């Protein structure tokens, strides 16, 4: 079978058929507050360097809007609410709530901008940098990217994490890159870096923040041998690009065509 391909592999572990038990250990360096807003990163490519940057908030617009909205709100409350008690409540509580919401938004955005870029990939030097974790790795250490969907042990909301798995001192360490990346963004990253990606949907049988220390909490097993699942065969092939020295699973359909898109 021909395993030479020009695009990275995608390892899929669909939710209905079981998920792999964690074989990674979570990195100790991680932002205290993660950003799970959608489209939170902007890819910027300059030659052989790709950066996933934090979009700057439109502060001029927000400040201008606040300067117009607050007086208008007070004016409407003052002249269009007949009940004195309710009028006074709206005139005082409304602006205070708006100022608090603006201050919270400003603080959160400033915090995430201060953490720096999500990811920097340099193909010329064959390195990957995670400014938020203050880590830098050569491609030879990178096992794969990881797209993982599910709950966490503290939050029952279903979200998506984009992580990167790195080989270090005989262990696989998992570093968080960003939350809720778009499919288009992930495809750009793996296409630019030529590093394969593992896709895992935890469903309700585990937690996406679990690592090897919590493997018993995952109702599944690590998929490592050939299986036939609904028209797809999971087989082990060599990954393309920088991860080519390791084994990497990919999904092929029955006629032998590799599935590499999202």
Secondary structure by P-SEA (a helix, b strand, c coil): ccccccbbbbbbbccccccccccbbbbcccccccccccccbbbbbcccbbbbcccccaaaaaaaaaaaaaaaaaaaaacccccaaaaaaaacaaaaaaaaaaaaaaaaaaaaaaacccbbbbcccccccccccccccccccccbbbbbbccccccccccccbbbbbbcccbbbbbbccccccaaaaaaaaaaacbbbbbbbbcccccccccccccccccccccccccccccbbbbbbbbccccccbbbbbbbcccccccccc
